[in-house]
Amino acid sequence: MTWELDGIRIFVQDYEGDNKQILPRLQPINGGTVIQIFGYESEVTKISSIVVGSGDLFALKAMAKDGIYHTLITPLLTDDFLVASVKHKWQRSICQTMRPDLPEDTPVFIVDIEFYIED
């Protein structure tokens, strides 16, 4: 199964999530450490992927500015996320073969996307 973000094909190389509680540690002068529980942070998901074509790259970059939820479809899950950031780097290539619907000389990019989801 393919990975898509609002219909944009991404070739995922790495997928990671981060879940945290908010646990400040207080050090009173006359006693041991006291741990306070203040809840938790919403999950942060990061994907490192390959994207073929500057049109798809520009569409992904626009998602980091629009403030709306986008649907990520993967073999693991389908969910709606806010795109927090898109970091991209041009990958030098002679010939791309991952997207046969595009010309062989289409630019290829390494794209890191960070997602937020509300609980």
N, CA, C and O atoms as a Tinker XYZ file with bonds, in Angstrom:
   476  protein
     1  N      0.846000   -1.191000    0.000000    73     2
     2  CA     0.000000    0.000000    0.000000    64     1     3
     3  C      0.881000    1.241000    0.000000    63     2     4     5
     4  O      1.949000    1.261000    0.613000    81     3
     5  N      0.432000    2.248000   -0.677000    73     3     6
     6  CA     1.201000    3.488000   -0.799000    64     5     7
     7  C      0.905000    4.437000    0.359000    63     6     8     9
     8  O     -0.085000    4.285000    1.075000    81     7
     9  N      1.779000    5.405000    0.522000    73     7    10
    10  CA     1.589000    6.480000    1.497000    64     9    11
    11  C      1.196000    7.721000    0.717000    63    10    12    13
    12  O      1.820000    8.061000   -0.289000    81    11
    13  N      0.150000    8.397000    1.191000    73    11    14
    14  CA    -0.294000    9.628000    0.546000    64    13    15
    15  C     -0.681000   10.657000    1.595000    63    14    16    17
    16  O     -1.250000   10.322000    2.635000    81    15
    17  N     -0.367000   11.906000    1.311000    73    15    18
    18  CA    -0.788000   13.026000    2.140000    64    17    19
    19  C     -1.657000   13.915000    1.268000    63    18    20    21
    20  O     -1.152000   14.617000    0.392000    81    19
    21  N     -2.959000   13.886000    1.505000    73    19    22
    22  CA    -3.933000   14.602000    0.675000    64    21    23
    23  C     -3.732000   14.320000   -0.811000    63    22    24    25
    24  O     -3.776000   15.233000   -1.636000    81    23
    25  N     -3.511000   13.055000   -1.144000    73    23    26
    26  CA    -3.367000   12.651000   -2.535000    64    25    27
    27  C     -1.978000   12.805000   -3.109000    63    26    28    29
    28  O     -1.750000   12.416000   -4.255000    81    27
    29  N     -1.041000   13.357000   -2.359000    73    27    30
    30  CA     0.338000   13.507000   -2.827000    64    29    31
    31  C      1.102000   12.254000   -2.440000    63    30    32    33
    32  O      1.158000   11.900000   -1.262000    81    31
    33  N      1.688000   11.582000   -3.412000    73    31    34
    34  CA     2.427000   10.338000   -3.191000    64    33    35
    35  C      3.762000   10.648000   -2.535000    63    34    36    37
    36  O      4.548000   11.448000   -3.043000    81    35
    37  N      4.012000   10.000000   -1.389000    73    35    38
    38  CA     5.303000   10.138000   -0.714000    64    37    39
    39  C      5.885000    8.743000   -0.515000    63    38    40    41
    40  O      5.163000    7.789000   -0.225000    81    39
    41  N      7.193000    8.641000   -0.673000    73    39    42
    42  CA     7.898000    7.377000   -0.503000    64    41    43
    43  C      8.619000    7.449000    0.832000    63    42    44    45
    44  O      9.705000    8.021000    0.926000    81    43
    45  N      8.021000    6.874000    1.858000    73    43    46
    46  CA     8.498000    7.044000    3.228000    64    45    47
    47  C      9.744000    6.206000    3.473000    63    46    48    49
    48  O      9.792000    5.018000    3.154000    81    47
    49  N     10.749000    6.856000    4.047000    73    47    50
    50  CA    12.006000    6.212000    4.403000    64    49    51
    51  C     12.112000    5.995000    5.912000    63    50    52    53
    52  O     12.772000    5.061000    6.366000    81    51
    53  N     11.458000    6.863000    6.682000    73    51    54
    54  CA    11.536000    6.783000    8.141000    64    53    55
    55  C     10.256000    7.364000    8.730000    63    54    56    57
    56  O      9.741000    8.369000    8.241000    81    55
    57  N      9.751000    6.729000    9.775000    73    55    58
    58  CA     8.506000    7.160000   10.430000    64    57    59
    59  C      8.728000    7.059000   11.927000    63    58    60    61
    60  O      9.105000    5.999000   12.427000    81    59
    61  N      8.500000    8.143000   12.647000    73    59    62
    62  CA     8.683000    8.104000   14.098000    64    61    63
    63  C      7.644000    8.964000   14.801000    63    62    64    65
    64  O      7.156000    9.953000   14.253000    81    63
    65  N      7.321000    8.572000   16.013000    73    63    66
    66  CA     6.384000    9.324000   16.836000    64    65    67
    67  C      7.003000    9.627000   18.181000    63    66    68    69
    68  O      7.954000    8.969000   18.602000    81    67
    69  N      6.456000   10.632000   18.858000    73    67    70
    70  CA     6.997000   11.055000   20.146000    64    69    71
    71  C      5.831000   11.380000   21.074000    63    70    72    73
    72  O      5.037000   12.278000   20.795000    81    71
    73  N      5.733000   10.644000   22.176000    73    71    74
    74  CA     4.701000   10.882000   23.180000    64    73    75
    75  C      5.388000   11.245000   24.495000    63    74    76    77
    76  O      6.343000   10.584000   24.902000    81    75
    77  N      4.897000   12.307000   25.163000    73    75    78
    78  CA     5.529000   12.763000   26.399000    64    77    79
    79  C      4.489000   13.154000   27.439000    63    78    80    81
    80  O      3.407000   13.644000   27.116000    81    79
    81  N      4.851000   12.922000   28.694000    73    79    82
    82  CA     4.109000   13.497000   29.809000    64    81    83
    83  C      4.835000   14.758000   30.255000    63    82    84    85
    84  O      6.030000   14.920000   30.012000    81    83
    85  N      4.106000   15.636000   30.903000    73    83    86
    86  CA     4.723000   16.834000   31.462000    64    85    87
    87  C      4.925000   16.560000   32.945000    63    86    88    89
    88  O      3.981000   16.585000   33.735000    81    87
    89  N      6.182000   16.298000   33.305000    73    87    90
    90  CA     6.521000   15.892000   34.672000    64    89    91
    91  C      7.642000   16.769000   35.230000    63    90    92    93
    92  O      8.805000   16.367000   35.194000    81    91
    93  N      7.317000   17.959000   35.747000    73    91    94
    94  CA     8.376000   18.766000   36.353000    64    93    95
    95  C      8.832000   18.148000   37.680000    63    94    96    97
    96  O      8.027000   17.614000   38.444000    81    95
    97  N     10.119000   18.234000   37.928000    73    95    98
    98  CA    10.701000   17.733000   39.181000    64    97    99
    99  C     11.035000   18.929000   40.066000    63    98   100   101
   100  O     11.785000   19.819000   39.663000    81    99
   101  N     10.480000   18.946000   41.259000    73    99   102
   102  CA    10.731000   20.025000   42.206000    64   101   103
   103  C     11.707000   19.545000   43.269000    63   102   104   105
   104  O     11.591000   18.426000   43.770000    81   103
   105  N     12.660000   20.389000   43.608000    73   103   106
   106  CA    13.674000   20.059000   44.610000    64   105   107
   107  C     13.496000   20.954000   45.840000    63   106   108   109
   108  O     14.101000   22.024000   45.906000    81   107
   109  N     12.673000   20.536000   46.822000    73   107   110
   110  CA    12.543000   21.349000   48.038000    64   109   111
   111  C     13.864000   21.362000   48.822000    63   110   112   113
   112  O     14.668000   20.434000   48.731000    81   111
   113  N     14.061000   22.420000   49.580000    73   111   114
   114  CA    15.315000   22.570000   50.319000    64   113   115
   115  C     15.480000   21.482000   51.382000    63   114   116   117
   116  O     16.593000   21.011000   51.616000    81   115
   117  N     14.391000   21.084000   52.019000    73   115   118
   118  CA    14.532000   20.159000   53.149000    64   117   119
   119  C     13.983000   18.756000   52.856000    63   118   120   121
   120  O     13.574000   18.067000   53.791000    81   119
   121  N     13.961000   18.321000   51.630000    73   119   122
   122  CA    13.417000   16.994000   51.365000    64   121   123
   123  C     13.831000   16.458000   50.014000    63   122   124   125
   124  O     14.664000   17.039000   49.319000    81   123
   125  N     13.236000   15.343000   49.660000    73   123   126
   126  CA    13.538000   14.688000   48.387000    64   125   127
   127  C     12.790000   15.310000   47.224000    63   126   128   129
   128  O     12.015000   16.251000   47.388000    81   127
   129  N     13.032000   14.781000   46.090000    73   127   130
   130  CA    12.415000   15.275000   44.862000    64   129   131
   131  C     10.911000   15.019000   44.885000    63   130   132   133
   132  O     10.455000   13.949000   45.290000    81   131
   133  N     10.149000   16.019000   44.441000    73   131   134
   134  CA     8.705000   15.897000   44.300000    64   133   135
   135  C      8.396000   15.998000   42.807000    63   134   136   137
   136  O      8.824000   16.933000   42.131000    81   135
   137  N      7.650000   15.022000   42.315000    73   135   138
   138  CA     7.292000   15.029000   40.899000    64   137   139
   139  C      5.828000   15.426000   40.760000    63   138   140   141
   140  O      4.946000   14.818000   41.367000    81   139
   141  N      5.587000   16.449000   39.957000    73   139   142
   142  CA     4.234000   16.918000   39.674000    64   141   143
   143  C      3.804000   16.368000   38.313000    63   142   144   145
   144  O      4.613000   16.295000   37.388000    81   143
   145  N      2.554000   15.989000   38.193000    73   143   146
   146  CA     2.027000   15.521000   36.914000    64   145   147
   147  C      1.088000   16.595000   36.368000    63   146   148   149
   148  O      0.055000   16.890000   36.969000    81   147
   149  N      1.456000   17.178000   35.221000    73   147   150
   150  CA     0.672000   18.251000   34.618000    64   149   151
   151  C     -0.004000   17.826000   33.321000    63   150   152   153
   152  O     -0.449000   18.683000   32.558000    81   151
   153  N     -0.092000   16.543000   33.057000    73   151   154
   154  CA    -0.753000   16.085000   31.837000    64   153   155
   155  C      0.251000   15.570000   30.834000    63   154   156   157
   156  O      1.307000   15.055000   31.202000    81   155
   157  N     -0.080000   15.709000   29.573000    73   155   158
   158  CA     0.763000   15.176000   28.515000    64   157   159
   159  C      0.685000   16.077000   27.284000    63   158   160   161
   160  O     -0.225000   16.893000   27.140000    81   159
   161  N      1.657000   15.902000   26.416000    73   159   162
   162  CA     1.683000   16.628000   25.155000    64   161   163
   163  C      1.051000   15.755000   24.075000    63   162   164   165
   164  O      1.139000   14.528000   24.136000    81   163
   165  N      0.424000   16.373000   23.101000    73   163   166
   166  CA    -0.109000   15.622000   21.973000    64   165   167
   167  C      1.038000   14.990000   21.198000    63   166   168   169
   168  O      2.155000   15.507000   21.188000    81   167
   169  N      0.754000   13.877000   20.556000    73   167   170
   170  CA     1.794000   13.158000   19.826000    64   169   171
   171  C      2.340000   13.990000   18.673000    63   170   172   173
   172  O      1.601000   14.689000   17.979000    81   171
   173  N      3.646000   13.897000   18.490000    73   171   174
   174  CA     4.329000   14.522000   17.362000    64   173   175
   175  C      4.820000   13.388000   16.469000    63   174   176   177
   176  O      5.537000   12.500000   16.931000    81   175
   177  N      4.440000   13.413000   15.200000    73   175   178
   178  CA     4.835000   12.395000   14.242000    64   177   179
   179  C      5.761000   13.024000   13.218000    63   178   180   181
   180  O      5.518000   14.130000   12.733000    81   179
   181  N      6.833000   12.296000   12.893000    73   179   182
   182  CA     7.791000   12.792000   11.900000    64   181   183
   183  C      7.989000   11.736000   10.825000    63   182   184   185
   184  O      8.118000   10.546000   11.113000    81   183
   185  N      8.010000   12.193000    9.588000    73   183   186
   186  CA     8.214000   11.306000    8.450000    64   185   187
   187  C      9.337000   11.876000    7.593000    63   186   188   189
   188  O      9.352000   13.064000    7.271000    81   187
   189  N     10.262000   11.018000    7.235000    73   187   190
   190  CA    11.275000   11.370000    6.253000    64   189   191
   191  C     10.917000   10.600000    4.986000    63   190   192   193
   192  O     10.744000    9.381000    5.018000    81   191
   193  N     10.807000   11.320000    3.870000    73   191   194
   194  CA    10.322000   10.669000    2.656000    64   193   195
   195  C     11.002000   11.229000    1.421000    63   194   196   197
   196  O     11.709000   12.236000    1.466000    81   195
   197  N     10.762000   10.542000    0.326000    73   195   198
   198  CA    11.201000   11.010000   -0.982000    64   197   199
   199  C      9.965000   11.469000   -1.739000    63   198   200   201
   200  O      8.952000   10.770000   -1.778000    81   199
   201  N     10.057000   12.646000   -2.339000    73   199   202
   202  CA     8.967000   13.212000   -3.125000    64   201   203
   203  C      9.506000   13.500000   -4.517000    63   202   204   205
   204  O     10.570000   14.099000   -4.669000    81   203
   205  N      8.771000   13.073000   -5.519000    73   203   206
   206  CA     9.185000   13.275000   -6.908000    64   205   207
   207  C      8.339000   14.399000   -7.507000    63   206   208   209
   208  O      7.111000   14.323000   -7.534000    81   207
   209  N      9.012000   15.434000   -7.982000    73   207   210
   210  CA     8.337000   16.540000   -8.659000    64   209   211
   211  C      8.227000   17.786000   -7.812000    63   210   212   213
   212  O      7.865000   17.728000   -6.636000    81   211
   213  N      8.542000   18.912000   -8.421000    73   211   214
   214  CA     8.485000   20.181000   -7.692000    64   213   215
   215  C      7.049000   20.594000   -7.391000    63   214   216   217
   216  O      6.810000   21.288000   -6.403000    81   215
   217  N      6.085000   20.185000   -8.221000    73   215   218
   218  CA     4.681000   20.503000   -7.946000    64   217   219
   219  C      4.214000   19.885000   -6.641000    63   218   220   221
   220  O      3.547000   20.544000   -5.844000    81   219
   221  N      4.564000   18.610000   -6.416000    73   219   222
   222  CA     4.209000   17.948000   -5.155000    64   221   223
   223  C      4.937000   18.600000   -3.980000    63   222   224   225
   224  O      4.364000   18.753000   -2.901000    81   223
   225  N      6.195000   18.984000   -4.186000    73   223   226
   226  CA     6.936000   19.661000   -3.118000    64   225   227
   227  C      6.268000   20.977000   -2.743000    63   226   228   229
   228  O      6.097000   21.262000   -1.558000    81   227
   229  N      5.891000   21.777000   -3.725000    73   227   230
   230  CA     5.246000   23.062000   -3.436000    64   229   231
   231  C      3.917000   22.864000   -2.714000    63   230   232   233
   232  O      3.574000   23.644000   -1.825000    81   231
   233  N      3.169000   21.828000   -3.087000    73   231   234
   234  CA     1.901000   21.540000   -2.409000    64   233   235
   235  C      2.131000   21.149000   -0.952000    63   234   236   237
   236  O      1.365000   21.553000   -0.078000    81   235
   237  N      3.178000   20.369000   -0.680000    73   235   238
   238  CA     3.501000   19.996000    0.704000    64   237   239
   239  C      3.937000   21.216000    1.509000    63   238   240   241
   240  O      3.533000   21.376000    2.661000    81   239
   241  N      4.760000   22.077000    0.907000    73   239   242
   242  CA     5.204000   23.287000    1.602000    64   241   243
   243  C      4.016000   24.181000    1.951000    63   242   244   245
   244  O      4.007000   24.804000    3.013000    81   243
   245  N      3.022000   24.253000    1.079000    73   243   246
   246  CA     1.837000   25.076000    1.342000    64   245   247
   247  C      1.040000   24.541000    2.529000    63   246   248   249
   248  O      0.391000   25.312000    3.236000    81   247
   249  N      1.083000   23.225000    2.753000    73   247   250
   250  CA     0.350000   22.633000    3.880000    64   249   251
   251  C      0.884000   23.104000    5.227000    63   250   252   253
   252  O      0.152000   23.097000    6.217000    81   251
   253  N      2.138000   23.508000    5.276000    73   251   254
   254  CA     2.733000   23.990000    6.526000    64   253   255
   255  C      2.327000   25.429000    6.827000    63   254   256   257
   256  O      2.744000   25.989000    7.841000    81   255
   257  N      1.515000   26.032000    5.955000    73   255   258
   258  CA     1.108000   27.422000    6.142000    64   257   259
   259  C     -0.401000   27.612000    6.222000    63   258   260   261
   260  O     -0.862000   28.706000    6.549000    81   259
   261  N     -1.191000   26.560000    5.926000    73   259   262
   262  CA    -2.628000   26.769000    5.775000    64   261   263
   263  C     -3.449000   26.563000    7.047000    63   262   264   265
   264  O     -4.595000   27.009000    7.101000    81   263
   265  N     -2.906000   25.907000    8.065000    73   263   266
   266  CA    -3.619000   25.750000    9.326000    64   265   267
   267  C     -4.823000   24.827000    9.287000    63   266   268   269
   268  O     -5.687000   24.908000   10.161000    81   267
   269  N     -4.901000   23.953000    8.295000    73   267   270
   270  CA    -6.014000   23.011000    8.251000    64   269   271
   271  C     -5.492000   21.580000    8.335000    63   270   272   273
   272  O     -4.309000   21.320000    8.113000    81   271
   273  N     -6.395000   20.660000    8.659000    73   271   274
   274  CA    -6.015000   19.255000    8.782000    64   273   275
   275  C     -5.894000   18.614000    7.405000    63   274   276   277
   276  O     -6.667000   18.908000    6.494000    81   275
   277  N     -4.905000   17.728000    7.274000    73   275   278
   278  CA    -4.663000   17.000000    6.037000    64   277   279
   279  C     -4.679000   15.508000    6.340000    63   278   280   281
   280  O     -4.235000   15.083000    7.406000    81   279
   281  N     -5.186000   14.720000    5.410000    73   279   282
   282  CA    -5.335000   13.286000    5.614000    64   281   283
   283  C     -4.085000   12.552000    5.168000    63   282   284   285
   284  O     -3.651000   12.663000    4.022000    81   283
   285  N     -3.512000   11.794000    6.107000    73   283   286
   286  CA    -2.374000   10.932000    5.822000    64   285   287
   287  C     -2.886000    9.501000    5.748000    63   286   288   289
   288  O     -3.475000    8.994000    6.702000    81   287
   289  N     -2.657000    8.853000    4.606000    73   287   290
   290  CA    -3.069000    7.468000    4.403000    64   289   291
   291  C     -1.804000    6.616000    4.332000    63   290   292   293
   292  O     -0.934000    6.845000    3.491000    81   291
   293  N     -1.713000    5.630000    5.227000    73   291   294
   294  CA    -0.555000    4.747000    5.297000    64   293   295
   295  C     -1.035000    3.310000    5.492000    63   294   296   297
   296  O     -2.215000    3.083000    5.759000    81   295
   297  N     -0.122000    2.333000    5.359000    73   295   298
   298  CA    -0.503000    0.965000    5.696000    64   297   299
   299  C     -0.767000    0.805000    7.199000    63   298   300   301
   300  O     -1.430000   -0.147000    7.611000    81   299
   301  N     -0.258000    1.722000    8.011000    73   299   302
   302  CA    -0.391000    1.636000    9.467000    64   301   303
   303  C     -1.667000    2.298000    9.967000    63   302   304   305
   304  O     -2.304000    1.799000   10.895000    81   303
   305  N     -2.044000    3.422000    9.357000    73   303   306
   306  CA    -3.187000    4.193000    9.846000    64   305   307
   307  C     -3.657000    5.164000    8.781000    63   306   308   309
   308  O     -2.960000    5.430000    7.802000    81   307
   309  N     -4.841000    5.679000    8.992000    73   307   310
   310  CA    -5.356000    6.808000    8.218000    64   309   311
   311  C     -5.881000    7.799000    9.238000    63   310   312   313
   312  O     -6.766000    7.473000   10.029000    81   311
   313  N     -5.338000    9.013000    9.223000    73   311   314
   314  CA    -5.733000   10.006000   10.219000    64   313   315
   315  C     -5.535000   11.396000    9.643000    63   314   316   317
   316  O     -4.862000   11.581000    8.629000    81   315
   317  N     -6.138000   12.370000   10.317000    73   315   318
   318  CA    -6.000000   13.767000    9.922000    64   317   319
   319  C     -4.993000   14.457000   10.836000    63   318   320   321
   320  O     -5.061000   14.327000   12.058000    81   319
   321  N     -4.068000   15.183000   10.240000    73   319   322
   322  CA    -2.996000   15.846000   10.967000    64   321   323
   323  C     -2.873000   17.293000   10.536000    63   322   324   325
   324  O     -3.283000   17.671000    9.438000    81   323
   325  N     -2.299000   18.096000   11.422000    73   323   326
   326  CA    -1.830000   19.432000   11.062000    64   325   327
   327  C     -0.369000   19.292000   10.657000    63   326   328   329
   328  O      0.411000   18.657000   11.367000    81   327
   329  N      0.005000   19.868000    9.542000    73   327   330
   330  CA     1.396000   19.830000    9.102000    64   329   331
   331  C      2.117000   20.983000    9.780000    63   330   332   333
   332  O      1.860000   22.149000    9.482000    81   331
   333  N      3.022000   20.650000   10.695000    73   331   334
   334  CA     3.727000   21.676000   11.461000    64   333   335
   335  C      4.914000   22.247000   10.689000    63   334   336   337
   336  O      5.169000   23.451000   10.727000    81   335
   337  N      5.638000   21.370000    9.986000    73   335   338
   338  CA     6.794000   21.863000    9.242000    64   337   339
   339  C      7.124000   20.913000    8.094000    63   338   340   341
   340  O      6.849000   19.714000    8.151000    81   339
   341  N      7.722000   21.484000    7.056000    73   339   342
   342  CA     8.185000   20.726000    5.904000    64   341   343
   343  C      9.604000   21.201000    5.614000    63   342   344   345
   344  O      9.828000   22.366000    5.284000    81   343
   345  N     10.543000   20.296000    5.739000    73   343   346
   346  CA    11.943000   20.601000    5.443000    64   345   347
   347  C     12.328000   19.783000    4.218000    63   346   348   349
   348  O     12.074000   18.580000    4.172000    81   347
   349  N     12.938000   20.422000    3.227000    73   347   350
   350  CA    13.240000   19.717000    1.988000    64   349   351
   351  C     14.675000   19.940000    1.542000    63   350   352   353
   352  O     15.321000   20.933000    1.879000    81   351
   353  N     15.142000   18.966000    0.766000    73   351   354
   354  CA    16.496000   19.020000    0.230000    64   353   355
   355  C     16.462000   18.356000   -1.142000    63   354   356   357
   356  O     15.918000   17.261000   -1.289000    81   355
   357  N     17.031000   18.999000   -2.131000    73   355   358
   358  CA    17.086000   18.444000   -3.471000    64   357   359
   359  C     18.049000   17.275000   -3.489000    63   358   360   361
   360  O     19.170000   17.378000   -2.992000    81   359
   361  N     17.613000   16.160000   -4.061000    73   359   362
   362  CA    18.443000   14.962000   -4.182000    64   361   363
   363  C     18.902000   14.870000   -5.633000    63   362   364   365
   364  O     18.087000   14.679000   -6.536000    81   363
   365  N     20.179000   15.003000   -5.850000    73   363   366
   366  CA    20.680000   14.937000   -7.221000    64   365   367
   367  C     20.449000   13.534000   -7.776000    63   366   368   369
   368  O     20.792000   12.534000   -7.145000    81   367
   369  N     19.872000   13.484000   -8.945000    73   367   370
   370  CA    19.622000   12.191000   -9.589000    64   369   371
   371  C     19.704000   12.353000  -11.099000    63   370   372   373
   372  O     19.416000   13.421000  -11.638000    81   371
   373  N     20.094000   11.300000  -11.761000    73   371   374
   374  CA    20.185000   11.312000  -13.214000    64   373   375
   375  C     18.839000   10.931000  -13.812000    63   374   376   377
   376  O     18.406000   11.496000  -14.816000    81   375
   377  N     18.183000    9.960000  -13.176000    73   375   378
   378  CA    16.951000    9.429000  -13.736000    64   377   379
   379  C     16.077000    8.911000  -12.600000    63   378   380   381
   380  O     16.512000    8.065000  -11.819000    81   379
   381  N     14.856000    9.410000  -12.505000    73   379   382
   382  CA    13.943000    8.901000  -11.480000    64   381   383
   383  C     13.059000    7.836000  -12.112000    63   382   384   385
   384  O     12.593000    7.984000  -13.242000    81   383
   385  N     12.834000    6.750000  -11.356000    73   383   386
   386  CA    11.980000    5.659000  -11.852000    64   385   387
   387  C     10.856000    5.332000  -10.878000    63   386   388   389
   388  O     10.109000    4.377000  -11.093000    81   387
   389  N     10.732000    6.105000   -9.824000    73   387   390
   390  CA     9.715000    5.817000   -8.807000    64   389   391
   391  C      8.325000    6.236000   -9.264000    63   390   392   393
   392  O      7.332000    5.625000   -8.872000    81   391
   393  N      8.251000    7.254000  -10.075000    73   391   394
   394  CA     6.958000    7.746000  -10.577000    64   393   395
   395  C      6.951000    7.631000  -12.107000    63   394   396   397
   396  O      7.366000    8.567000  -12.792000    81   395
   397  N      6.487000    6.497000  -12.655000    73   395   398
   398  CA     6.492000    6.334000  -14.109000    64   397   399
   399  C      5.549000    7.297000  -14.835000    63   398   400   401
   400  O      5.642000    7.459000  -16.052000    81   399
   401  N      4.634000    7.940000  -14.083000    73   399   402
   402  CA     3.735000    8.913000  -14.704000    64   401   403
   403  C      4.404000   10.256000  -14.958000    63   402   404   405
   404  O      3.831000   11.115000  -15.629000    81   403
   405  N      5.617000   10.448000  -14.426000    73   403   406
   406  CA     6.362000   11.698000  -14.613000    64   405   407
   407  C      7.592000   11.446000  -15.478000    63   406   408   409
   408  O      8.070000   10.314000  -15.545000    81   407
   409  N      8.111000   12.470000  -16.138000    73   407   410
   410  CA     9.329000   12.296000  -16.941000    64   409   411
   411  C     10.509000   11.818000  -16.094000    63   410   412   413
   412  O     10.562000   12.060000  -14.888000    81   411
   413  N     11.438000   11.147000  -16.735000    73   411   414
   414  CA    12.604000   10.597000  -16.031000    64   413   415
   415  C     13.497000   11.674000  -15.425000    63   414   416   417
   416  O     14.202000   11.407000  -14.452000    81   415
   417  N     13.481000   12.883000  -15.979000    73   415   418
   418  CA    14.342000   13.950000  -15.465000    64   417   419
   419  C     13.635000   14.839000  -14.434000    63   418   420   421
   420  O     14.122000   15.927000  -14.128000    81   419
   421  N     12.510000   14.397000  -13.904000    73   419   422
   422  CA    11.779000   15.141000  -12.872000    64   421   423
   423  C     12.643000   15.230000  -11.606000    63   422   424   425
   424  O     13.248000   14.231000  -11.218000    81   423
   425  N     12.715000   16.394000  -10.956000    73   423   426
   426  CA    13.532000   16.516000   -9.747000    64   425   427
   427  C     13.005000   15.652000   -8.600000    63   426   428   429
   428  O     11.803000   15.423000   -8.461000    81   427
   429  N     13.944000   15.186000   -7.791000    73   427   430
   430  CA    13.640000   14.332000   -6.637000    64   429   431
   431  C     14.087000   15.077000   -5.381000    63   430   432   433
   432  O     15.151000   15.697000   -5.363000    81   431
   433  N     13.263000   15.010000   -4.328000    73   431   434
   434  CA    13.548000   15.724000   -3.087000    64   433   435
   435  C     13.464000   14.790000   -1.891000    63   434   436   437
   436  O     12.634000   13.880000   -1.858000    81   435
   437  N     14.328000   15.019000   -0.908000    73   435   438
   438  CA    14.205000   14.388000    0.402000    64   437   439
   439  C     13.390000   15.376000    1.241000    63   438   440   441
   440  O     13.778000   16.536000    1.381000    81   439
   441  N     12.268000   14.925000    1.796000    73   439   442
   442  CA    11.361000   15.820000    2.510000    64   441   443
   443  C     11.094000   15.261000    3.904000    63   442   444   445
   444  O     10.687000   14.109000    4.053000    81   443
   445  N     11.327000   16.089000    4.925000    73   443   446
   446  CA    11.010000   15.748000    6.312000    64   445   447
   447  C      9.770000   16.530000    6.714000    63   446   448   449
   448  O      9.746000   17.758000    6.626000    81   447
   449  N      8.740000   15.814000    7.157000    73   447   450
   450  CA     7.466000   16.430000    7.519000    64   449   451
   451  C      7.176000   16.137000    8.978000    63   450   452   453
   452  O      7.303000   14.999000    9.428000    81   451
   453  N      6.786000   17.169000    9.718000    73   451   454
   454  CA     6.406000   17.018000   11.128000    64   453   455
   455  C      4.917000   17.300000   11.250000    63   454   456   457
   456  O      4.426000   18.329000   10.784000    81   455
   457  N      4.193000   16.358000   11.892000    73   455   458
   458  CA     2.737000   16.443000   12.034000    64   457   459
   459  C      2.342000   16.583000   13.497000    63   458   460   461
   460  O      3.015000   16.056000   14.383000    81   459
   461  N      1.253000   17.293000   13.744000    73   459   462
   462  CA     0.628000   17.337000   15.065000    64   461   463
   463  C     -0.793000   16.832000   14.927000    63   462   464   465
   464  O     -1.429000   17.016000   13.890000    81   463
   465  N     -1.283000   16.199000   15.966000    73   463   466
   466  CA    -2.678000   15.760000   16.014000    64   465   467
   467  C     -3.229000   16.160000   17.373000    63   466   468   469
   468  O     -2.538000   16.064000   18.387000    81   467
   469  N     -4.472000   16.608000   17.386000    73   467   470
   470  CA    -5.107000   16.946000   18.649000    64   469   471
   471  C     -5.778000   15.698000   19.205000    63   470   472   473
   472  O     -6.314000   14.882000   18.456000    81   471
   473  N     -5.743000   15.559000   20.516000    73   471   474
   474  CA    -6.377000   14.402000   21.164000    64   473   475
   475  C     -7.855000   14.618000   21.338000    63   474   476
   476  O     -8.548000   13.747000   21.866000    81   475
